[in-house]
Amino acid sequence: MHQSRDEFERRGAALLAVGQGTGAEAAEVAGEERVDVTVLGDPGNAAYRTIGLGRAGWWGLLVEPMVENLLEGLGNLRRASLRWSASPRSDVRQLGGVMIVDRGGCIRYLHRARTPTDLPPTADLLDVLDGLQPA
């Protein structure tokens, strides 16, 4: 998504990420991953729980990605930051999601990940933004 930042900004949207740990820890992880967006920390994962983001089971975390696509699963494993997973505030089984919130604070789109790599296509998110009426 962050690779298409210009497309989001053309539609008046700002990208924001919420990561586990303190704001500084989440920003450091984002920097290591070369994710150039504003990052907020959620040390207790309260935001994840509030919007109903689940946790992956060990099968879904470790085995299923390899069964579905071996090369992609191996690539994800190779890119995984084991240093951050050892942090007491990190839950490697915590699943993410994507939300679009309008200027009035109303959630207009919510995608709850089923697996660690489950993200909606960027084109779908841009379509949602295109369908929003200006505030």
C-alpha positions as a printed Julia matrix, in Angstrom:
135×3 Matrix{Float64}:
   0.0     0.0    0.0
   2.69    2.48   0.96
   4.18    2.04  -2.53
   0.98    3.65  -3.87
   1.04    6.51  -1.39
   0.74    9.14  -4.15
  -2.49    7.53  -5.4
  -3.99    7.65  -1.9
  -2.9    11.25  -1.36
  -4.4    12.32  -4.72
  -7.71   11.13  -3.3
  -7.23   13.15  -0.12
  -6.33   10.14   2.02
  -3.47    9.83   4.49
  -1.85    6.48   5.25
  -1.39    5.61   8.89
  -0.08    2.41  10.44
  -0.62    1.1   13.94
   2.06   -1.25  15.19
   2.68   -3.29  18.27
   4.87   -1.83  20.98
   5.53    1.81  21.74
   5.36    4.43  19.05
   9.16    4.48  18.83
   9.35    0.68  18.52
   6.63    0.58  15.85
   8.32    3.39  13.92
  11.67    1.58  14.09
  10.13   -1.6   12.67
   8.47    0.42   9.9
  11.8     2.07   9.13
  13.56   -1.28   8.9
  10.84   -2.52   6.57
  11.11    0.72   4.55
   7.45    1.58   5.17
   7.29    5.35   4.83
   4.04    6.26   6.61
   3.09    7.75   9.95
   3.22    4.99  12.56
   1.49    4.89  15.95
   2.25    2.4   18.68
  -0.26    0.18  20.47
   1.72   -1.46  23.31
  -1.27   -3.4   24.68
  -2.87   -4.2   21.29
  -6.03   -2.4   22.41
  -6.72   -1.03  18.91
  -6.39   -4.52  17.45
  -8.96   -5.88  19.92
 -11.3    -2.89  19.55
 -11.76   -3.45  15.83
 -11.87   -7.21  16.2
  -8.59   -8.24  14.64
  -7.89  -11.85  15.47
  -4.82  -13.89  16.15
  -3.47  -16.56  13.83
  -3.25  -20.12  15.04
   0.11  -21.81  14.73
  -1.12  -23.75  11.68
  -2.17  -20.54   9.93
   1.0   -18.77  10.94
   3.58  -21.4   10.07
   2.16  -24.19   7.91
  -0.69  -22.8    5.83
   1.39  -20.09   4.06
   3.88  -22.76   3.0
   1.14  -25.09   1.75
  -0.65  -22.34  -0.21
   2.47  -20.93  -1.86
   5.82  -22.4   -0.87
   7.99  -19.69  -2.45
   5.93  -16.85  -0.98
   5.87  -18.54   2.43
   9.64  -19.0    2.4
  10.08  -15.37   1.33
   7.87  -14.17   4.18
   9.84  -16.28   6.63
  13.12  -14.91   5.3
  11.87  -11.31   5.67
  10.44  -11.85   9.17
  12.06   -9.73  11.85
  12.85  -12.24  14.58
  14.44   -9.51  16.7
  11.08   -7.75  17.02
   9.16  -10.94  17.64
  11.21  -11.41  20.82
   9.93   -8.13  22.25
   7.58   -8.61  25.22
   5.07   -6.29  23.5
   5.11   -8.22  20.22
   2.58  -10.93  19.44
   3.68  -12.76  16.29
   0.24  -14.32  16.04
  -1.55  -10.93  15.97
  -3.29  -10.41  12.65
  -3.61   -7.03  11.05
  -6.22   -5.27   9.02
  -6.98   -2.28   6.84
  -9.49    0.45   7.61
 -10.7     3.46   5.74
 -12.11    6.09   8.07
 -13.78    9.2    6.68
 -13.18   12.73   7.95
 -16.16   12.4   10.28
 -14.63    9.37  12.0
 -16.97    6.83  10.39
 -15.43    3.52   9.34
 -16.19    3.17   5.63
 -14.2     0.0    4.99
 -12.73   -2.68   7.23
 -10.7    -5.69   6.19
  -9.73   -8.15   8.93
  -6.79  -10.29   7.85
  -7.28  -14.06   7.92
  -3.55  -14.77   7.58
  -0.45  -12.66   8.3
  -0.11  -11.68   4.63
  -3.81  -11.18   3.87
  -4.16   -7.63   2.55
  -6.81   -6.33   0.19
  -5.66   -5.26  -3.27
  -4.67   -1.59  -3.38
  -7.03   -1.08  -6.34
  -9.98   -2.11  -4.14
  -9.03    0.46  -1.51
  -8.67    3.18  -4.12
 -12.12    2.24  -5.47
 -13.6     2.7   -1.98
 -11.98    6.13  -1.72
 -13.28    7.06  -5.16
 -16.79    6.2   -3.99
 -16.69    8.46  -0.93
 -18.43   11.81  -1.16
 -16.26   14.81  -0.28
 -16.82   16.01   3.27
